[in-house]
Amino acid sequence: MYTDNLMGAHAFGRHFSVRDQHRSVLQEQLRLKYVHEEETLYIKWDGEVSSNELRQGYAHIMDMVFMYKPQKWILNLQSRVAIEKEDQQWVFKYVFPEVLRAVNKNVFVAVVMPVFAYNSLVNEIDGDELMDGDNFMIIHHFLYQEESRRWLHEMAETDLKMA
């Protein structure tokens, strides 16, 4: 387990309660890494995640977003137990818009998860959360990580040609 005390370190911190100031997230539930060669942020959630743990985890994710400004993400949710609808909406309402503002470019998110779970993930969004000015968050579903990596590479190449 690791801890931090980054409450208020950036605007994203305002979405956490006072008791979250000294956050801790079990390493078994969230694995994060940024691969410089691929310019890709890898996020893997495992097991059951409470509302508080989800917010703590996304605070760590946002710290990496502010540091690396990754346009390509692999969000692996294959082993995560479904989260509450309110928590899912919180991610779309607060996290994704903040990501777009921080990166200030299009962001491509490859979500690796079973088909039945993906439908419930995107069912509640209206799309406004996935836009910031001229920048968009493009989310695509995959069953396997390798195919998600190929898609991210193709999207990044296309995005660079259009820039």
C-alpha positions in Angstrom: 0.0 0.0 0.0 1.2 3.5 -0.7 -0.1 6.9 0.5 0.1 10.5 -0.5 -1.1 13.8 0.7 -1.8 15.6 -2.6 -5.2 17.1 -1.6 -5.5 20.4 -3.2 -2.4 20.0 -5.3 -4.5 20.8 -8.4 -8.0 21.7 -9.2 -9.1 18.1 -9.3 -8.5 17.9 -5.5 -11.7 19.8 -4.8 -13.7 16.8 -5.7 -12.5 14.9 -2.6 -13.8 15.1 1.0 -11.6 16.2 3.9 -11.2 12.6 5.1 -9.6 11.7 1.7 -6.6 14.1 2.4 -4.3 11.3 3.3 -5.3 8.9 0.6 -4.2 5.3 0.3 -4.9 2.9 -2.5 -4.1 -0.8 -2.3 -1.7 -1.7 -5.0 -3.7 -4.8 -5.7 -6.6 -2.7 -6.8 -4.9 -0.2 -9.1 -1.8 -0.5 -11.2 -0.5 2.5 -13.1 2.4 2.9 -15.5 3.5 5.3 -18.2 5.5 3.7 -21.0 7.6 6.5 -22.6 8.4 4.5 -25.8 4.7 4.1 -26.5 3.7 7.4 -25.0 0.9 5.4 -23.3 -0.7 5.5 -19.9 -1.6 2.0 -18.6 -4.3 1.8 -16.0 -5.4 -1.6 -14.6 -8.2 -1.9 -11.9 -8.7 -5.2 -10.1 -11.3 -6.6 -7.8 -13.9 -4.7 -5.8 -13.4 -0.9 -5.5 -15.3 1.3 -3.1 -16.5 4.8 -4.0 -13.7 6.3 -1.9 -11.1 4.0 -3.3 -12.2 4.9 -6.9 -11.8 8.6 -6.2 -8.4 8.0 -4.5 -7.3 6.0 -7.5 -8.3 8.6 -10.0 -6.4 11.2 -8.0 -3.3 9.2 -8.6 -4.2 8.8 -12.3 -4.7 12.6 -12.6 -1.3 13.1 -11.0 0.2 11.0 -13.9 -1.9 12.9 -16.4 -0.6 16.2 -15.2 3.0 14.9 -15.3 3.0 13.1 -18.7 0.0 14.5 -20.5 -0.7 11.2 -22.2 -2.9 11.1 -25.3 -3.0 7.3 -25.4 -4.5 5.3 -22.5 -5.2 1.6 -22.0 -7.8 1.3 -19.3 -8.0 -2.4 -18.3 -11.2 -3.1 -16.4 -11.4 -6.9 -17.1 -10.8 -7.9 -13.5 -12.6 -5.0 -11.8 -16.0 -5.7 -10.2 -18.7 -3.3 -11.5 -18.9 0.0 -9.7 -21.9 2.0 -8.6 -23.7 4.1 -11.3 -23.0 7.3 -9.3 -19.2 6.5 -9.3 -19.3 5.9 -13.0 -21.0 9.2 -13.6 -18.5 10.9 -11.3 -15.6 9.7 -13.6 -17.3 11.1 -16.7 -18.4 14.3 -15.0 -15.2 15.3 -13.2 -12.2 13.1 -14.3 -12.6 13.0 -18.1 -13.1 16.8 -18.6 -10.1 17.5 -16.4 -8.1 15.1 -18.4 -9.0 16.9 -21.6 -8.1 20.3 -20.1 -4.7 18.9 -18.8 -3.6 17.2 -22.0 -5.1 19.9 -24.2 -5.2 17.5 -27.2 -7.3 14.7 -28.3 -7.2 11.7 -25.9 -7.7 8.1 -27.1 -8.9 5.7 -24.4 -8.8 2.0 -25.2 -11.1 0.2 -22.6 -10.3 -3.5 -22.2 -13.3 -5.2 -20.7 -16.1 -7.7 -21.4 -18.8 -6.6 -23.9 -21.7 -6.8 -21.3 -19.8 -4.4 -19.0 -18.9 -1.9 -21.7 -22.5 -1.3 -22.6 -23.4 -0.3 -19.1 -20.3 1.9 -18.9 -21.2 4.2 -21.8 -25.0 3.9 -21.5 -25.3 7.0 -19.2 -23.1 9.5 -21.0 -24.3 12.3 -23.3 -21.0 13.1 -24.8 -20.5 16.6 -23.5 -18.1 15.2 -20.9 -15.9 14.0 -23.7 -15.3 17.4 -25.4 -13.2 20.4 -24.4 -13.0 23.1 -27.0 -11.6 21.4 -30.1 -10.3 18.4 -28.2 -12.1 15.1 -27.8 -11.8 12.0 -25.7 -12.3 9.1 -28.1 -13.3 5.9 -26.2 -13.2 2.5 -27.9 -13.9 -1.0 -26.5 -11.6 -4.0 -26.8 -11.6 -7.5 -25.5 -7.9 -7.9 -25.6 -5.0 -5.5 -24.8 -3.0 -6.2 -27.9 -5.7 -5.1 -30.2 -6.2 -2.0 -28.1 -2.5 -1.1 -28.5 -2.8 -1.4 -32.3 -5.8 0.9 -32.3 -4.0 3.5 -30.2 -1.1 3.5 -32.5 -3.4 4.0 -35.5 -5.3 6.8 -33.8 -2.2 8.6 -32.8 -0.8 8.4 -36.3 -4.1 9.7 -37.7 -4.3 12.5 -35.1 -0.7 13.6 -35.9 -1.5 13.8 -39.7 -4.5 16.0 -39.0 -2.7 18.4 -36.7 
